[in-house]
Amino acid sequence: MTTGCLLAVLGCLSLAAGAHGYFITVDAHAEECFFEKVTAGTKLGLAFEVAEGGFLDIDIKIYNPEGKTIHEGERESNGRYTFPASMDGVYTYCFSNKMSTMTPKIVMFTMEVGDDTKSEHHAPNAEEGEKGEQAGGNKMEDMIKELSAALSGVKHEQDYMEVRERIHRSINDNTNSRVVMWSVFEALVLVAMTIGQVYYLKQFFEVRRVV
């Protein structure tokens, strides 16, 4: 029981250390890049959402250590990408707002660094009893990793829903403000037309006396 609790704690700690969430502002005609240094076989993940600005779109590019493009997207509002590192080195994530003339964009994104798939099943030679214990430990470790991945997915979904709720609330507030302003404008126009009609009719029925 103690070993299981310890593995659970380690799994949660590895989850906290392997996922990094950020809020950034990308100015008009600007590009912001972030870097992650990993070894070959490591699982990498990126999830992003444009929270504010313009049409809620942004360009994204992912480069490998050789500078070659792994993924390229234009005018995307959100996305989620997962891929294994094909080589050792620094991987680059770039968010570009160069297509915007004057509107900055606020982007929420999360960078994930998983385990090295090459060393995931590596274990030293041992006797039958030790092999059984090692297999049990590996099984528990795999379960903890699956739980950590599931918790990470839940966290991403919560962040995504929070951003979407904020966007929709902002849209609703702007729409309500415009409706109120338009209603006030219509009321003023109706009052002005009413006053004008009364004045016109008064002039029409007015009897002029000639002295």
Stockholm file with secondary structure:
# STOCKHOLM 1.0

chainA/1-211         MTTGCLLAVLGCLSLAAGAHGYFITVDAHAEECFFEKVTAGTKLGLAFEVAEGGFLDIDIKIYNPEGKTIHEGERESNGRYTFPASMDGVYTYCFSNKMSTMTPKIVMFTMEVGDDTKSEHHAPNAEEGEKGEQAGGNKMEDMIKELSAALSGVKHEQDYMEVRERIHRSINDNTNSRVVMWSVFEALVLVAMTIGQVYYLKQFFEVRRVV
#=GR chainA/1-211 SS CHHHHHHHHHHHHHHHHHEEEEEEEECTTCEEEEEEEECTTEEEEEEEEEEESTTSCEEEEEECTTSCEEEEEEEESEEEEEEECSSSEEEEEEEECTTCSSCCEEEEEEEEEEEESSSTTCCCCCCHHHHHHHHHHHHHHHHHHHHHHHHHHHHHHHHHHHHHHHHHHHHHHHHHHHHHHHHHHHHHHHHHHHHHHHHHHHHHHCCCCCC
#=GC SS_cons         CHHHHHHHHHHHHHHHHHEEEEEEEECTTCEEEEEEEECTTEEEEEEEEEEESTTSCEEEEEECTTSCEEEEEEEESEEEEEEECSSSEEEEEEEECTTCSSCCEEEEEEEEEEEESSSTTCCCCCCHHHHHHHHHHHHHHHHHHHHHHHHHHHHHHHHHHHHHHHHHHHHHHHHHHHHHHHHHHHHHHHHHHHHHHHHHHHHHHCCCCCC
//
